[in-house]
Amino acid sequence: MKKTFLLIAALLMMGSAAFAGGGFDIAIGPKIGYQTAKLSYQRDDIKAGFKNHFTVGLFGRVEIGNVYVQPEVLWFKSSNAFNLATNVAQDTIIGNITIPSGADMTFTLNAMNIQVPVFIGYKLNLVDNILALRAQVGPTFNFIIPQQTLANRAIGTSEPTEIGNEAFDTKSIAFGLQGGIGFDILRRLTLDINYNFGITKVFGANYINNTEWGQYINTSNISDVHTKMFMVSLGFKLL
């Protein structure tokens, strides 16, 4: 009984300390932003990011003192390019594409994404009710819905050719890790800059299944099949 009383007292003291450090708060609201391979403050680069990789979604946040948990649900389009060696011994014609001997191929995967990151962070008030600085990190769950895949040879010039996605072993769920910094402005506005590093490969072990393409692709020569992007987003707390 005495141990139980001491445990309850310790929990109450911890709760009091958390409230004293900033209290308890719950927030939820919309988010918009964009993804980019390279951060830039140039207006044209930012406009291109919104145009090509526009992101929209919702976020929530539970704060206990200076510590918080922030889950998000985001929707965006992605376009990722992957390079691999074809290992072709001689010029080969597949469909309307001629693959030169020893050429590399570039495959661009266009997809719809539903991303669910869950951040754990620490918040530091710089100016009360005006500006706060945050640092956060957490896992990311990415649900991928392929739209189309374009192929282009690295040697010579040719128009990208669409390939059916049924020929690609594309993962439907990819896991990653995100981390970054954020700012709370006037308590309502939020700005987050995170870096997403994919842990799961976008494509499975059989990069291309047993099709006419699969006869000419050396899957061991794939350059990089992880998603690596910056995410810049603005949010507004409704609560």
ZIMO-V501132 format. One record per residue. N is the residue number from 0. RES is the residue in three letters. SS is DSSP state (~ for helix, > for strand, _ for the rest). OMEGA is omega in radians with two decimals (NA if undefined). Layout:
N|RES|SS|OMEGA / N|RES|SS|OMEGA
This chain:
0|MET|_|3.14 / 1|LYS|~|3.13 / 2|LYS|~|3.11 / 3|THR|~|3.13 / 4|PHE|~|3.13 / 5|LEU|~|3.12 / 6|LEU|~|3.12 / 7|ILE|~|3.13 / 8|ALA|~|3.13 / 9|ALA|~|3.11 / 10|LEU|~|3.11 / 11|LEU|~|3.10 / 12|MET|~|3.11 / 13|MET|~|3.10 / 14|GLY|~|3.11 / 15|SER|~|3.13 / 16|ALA|~|3.12 / 17|ALA|~|3.14 / 18|PHE|~|3.12 / 19|ALA|~|-3.12 / 20|GLY|_|3.14 / 21|GLY|_|3.06 / 22|GLY|_|-3.10 / 23|PHE|>|-3.08 / 24|ASP|>|3.06 / 25|ILE|>|-3.14 / 26|ALA|>|3.06 / 27|ILE|>|-3.13 / 28|GLY|>|3.13 / 29|PRO|>|3.10 / 30|LYS|>|2.94 / 31|ILE|>|3.13 / 32|GLY|>|3.13 / 33|TYR|>|3.08 / 34|GLN|>|-3.12 / 35|THR|>|3.10 / 36|ALA|_|-3.10 / 37|LYS|_|3.13 / 38|LEU|_|3.12 / 39|SER|_|3.08 / 40|TYR|_|3.14 / 41|GLN|_|-3.08 / 42|ARG|~|-3.11 / 43|ASP|~|3.13 / 44|ASP|~|3.13 / 45|ILE|~|3.11 / 46|LYS|~|3.11 / 47|ALA|~|3.12 / 48|GLY|~|3.11 / 49|PHE|~|-3.10 / 50|LYS|~|-3.02 / 51|ASN|~|-3.06 / 52|HIS|_|-3.13 / 53|PHE|>|-3.10 / 54|THR|>|3.12 / 55|VAL|>|-3.14 / 56|GLY|>|-3.14 / 57|LEU|>|3.04 / 58|PHE|>|3.03 / 59|GLY|>|3.13 / 60|ARG|>|3.05 / 61|VAL|>|-3.11 / 62|GLU|>|3.00 / 63|ILE|>|-3.04 / 64|GLY|_|-3.13 / 65|ASN|_|-3.10 / 66|VAL|>|-3.14 / 67|TYR|>|3.00 / 68|VAL|>|-3.06 / 69|GLN|>|3.01 / 70|PRO|>|-3.14 / 71|GLU|>|2.98 / 72|VAL|>|-3.02 / 73|LEU|>|3.09 / 74|TRP|>|3.12 / 75|PHE|>|3.01 / 76|LYS|>|3.10 / 77|SER|>|3.10 / 78|SER|>|-3.06 / 79|ASN|>|3.13 / 80|ALA|>|3.14 / 81|PHE|>|-3.12 / 82|ASN|>|3.06 / 83|LEU|>|3.12 / 84|ALA|>|-3.09 / 85|THR|_|3.14 / 86|ASN|_|-3.14 / 87|VAL|_|-3.11 / 88|ALA|_|3.13 / 89|GLN|_|3.12 / 90|ASP|_|-3.07 / 91|THR|>|3.09 / 92|ILE|>|3.07 / 93|ILE|>|-3.06 / 94|GLY|_|3.10 / 95|ASN|_|3.10 / 96|ILE|>|3.02 / 97|THR|>|3.13 / 98|ILE|>|3.13 / 99|PRO|_|3.11 / 100|SER|_|3.10 / 101|GLY|_|-3.08 / 102|ALA|_|2.99 / 103|ASP|>|3.11 / 104|MET|>|3.04 / 105|THR|>|3.10 / 106|PHE|>|3.12 / 107|THR|>|-3.13 / 108|LEU|>|3.04 / 109|ASN|>|-3.05 / 110|ALA|>|2.95 / 111|MET|>|-3.08 / 112|ASN|>|2.93 / 113|ILE|>|-3.04 / 114|GLN|>|-3.13 / 115|VAL|>|3.03 / 116|PRO|>|3.07 / 117|VAL|>|-3.06 / 118|PHE|>|2.90 / 119|ILE|>|-3.02 / 120|GLY|>|3.11 / 121|TYR|>|-3.06 / 122|LYS|>|-3.14 / 123|LEU|>|3.12 / 124|ASN|>|3.11 / 125|LEU|>|3.06 / 126|VAL|>|-3.05 / 127|ASP|_|3.08 / 128|ASN|_|3.14 / 129|ILE|_|-3.06 / 130|LEU|>|3.07 / 131|ALA|>|3.12 / 132|LEU|>|3.14 / 133|ARG|>|2.98 / 134|ALA|>|-3.01 / 135|GLN|>|3.11 / 136|VAL|>|3.12 / 137|GLY|>|3.14 / 138|PRO|>|3.13 / 139|THR|>|3.09 / 140|PHE|>|-3.04 / 141|ASN|>|3.10 / 142|PHE|>|-2.97 / 143|ILE|>|3.07 / 144|ILE|>|-3.09 / 145|PRO|>|3.09 / 146|GLN|>|3.12 / 147|GLN|>|3.08 / 148|THR|>|3.14 / 149|LEU|>|3.12 / 150|ALA|>|3.10 / 151|ASN|>|3.13 / 152|ARG|>|-3.09 / 153|ALA|_|-3.11 / 154|ILE|_|-3.12 / 155|GLY|_|3.14 / 156|THR|_|3.09 / 157|SER|_|3.06 / 158|GLU|_|3.08 / 159|PRO|_|-3.11 / 160|THR|>|-3.13 / 161|GLU|>|3.12 / 162|ILE|>|3.12 / 163|GLY|_|-3.11 / 164|ASN|~|3.11 / 165|GLU|~|3.12 / 166|ALA|~|-3.08 / 167|PHE|>|3.10 / 168|ASP|>|-3.08 / 169|THR|>|3.10 / 170|LYS|_|3.09 / 171|SER|_|3.09 / 172|ILE|>|3.10 / 173|ALA|>|-3.14 / 174|PHE|>|-3.13 / 175|GLY|>|3.12 / 176|LEU|>|3.11 / 177|GLN|>|3.07 / 178|GLY|>|3.13 / 179|GLY|>|-3.12 / 180|ILE|>|3.11 / 181|GLY|>|3.11 / 182|PHE|>|2.96 / 183|ASP|>|-3.07 / 184|ILE|>|-3.13 / 185|LEU|_|3.06 / 186|ARG|_|-3.05 / 187|ARG|_|-3.09 / 188|LEU|>|3.09 / 189|THR|>|3.04 / 190|LEU|>|-3.13 / 191|ASP|>|3.03 / 192|ILE|>|-3.08 / 193|ASN|>|3.05 / 194|TYR|>|-3.12 / 195|ASN|>|3.08 / 196|PHE|>|-3.14 / 197|GLY|>|3.07 / 198|ILE|_|3.11 / 199|THR|_|3.04 / 200|LYS|_|3.13 / 201|VAL|_|3.12 / 202|PHE|>|-3.14 / 203|GLY|>|-3.10 / 204|ALA|>|3.08 / 205|ASN|>|-3.06 / 206|TYR|>|3.04 / 207|ILE|>|-3.07 / 208|ASN|_|-3.04 / 209|ASN|_|3.10 / 210|THR|_|3.10 / 211|GLU|_|3.08 / 212|TRP|_|-3.08 / 213|GLY|_|3.14 / 214|GLN|_|-3.00 / 215|TYR|_|-3.07 / 216|ILE|_|3.05 / 217|ASN|_|-3.01 / 218|THR|~|-3.14 / 219|SER|~|-3.08 / 220|ASN|~|3.10 / 221|ILE|_|-3.04 / 222|SER|_|-3.09 / 223|ASP|_|-3.10 / 224|VAL|_|3.04 / 225|HIS|_|3.11 / 226|THR|_|3.11 / 227|LYS|>|-3.06 / 228|MET|>|2.93 / 229|PHE|>|3.06 / 230|MET|>|3.09 / 231|VAL|>|-3.05 / 232|SER|>|3.06 / 233|LEU|>|3.14 / 234|GLY|>|3.12 / 235|PHE|>|3.14 / 236|LYS|_|3.06 / 237|LEU|_|3.11 / 238|LEU|_|NA
